[in-house]
């Protein structure tokens, strides 16, 4: 009988498109040509999550370069609010928050520099 590696062992997790994930193009929500191309290694936090057994699904939508508190991206549009489709979910981590709220994945990585975690929560 094997013991779990951690509480993240086998847990699906999505990563904000601000963090490098091996095999994906991190664009920071901007034009894909601005990205560095296919990443050859994970950023430290992603590598650590994988070591803990997390299953990385991919990158979530974010506002271009994290520049909006609305959650709207001129390039990709806006994810709708999970509870009121007439509103935006708010913040550059809107894709991460929305995915968790809809139950698409139980955990997502996001960042709060300008309120993208706090704004949708209020």
Secondary structure, 3 states (H helix, E strand, C coil): CCCCCCCCCCCEEEEECCCCCCCCECCCCCCHHHCCCECCCCCHHHHHHHHCCCEEEEEECCCHHHCCCCCEECCCEECECCCCCCCECCCCCHHHHHHHHCCCCCEEECCCCCCCCHHHHC
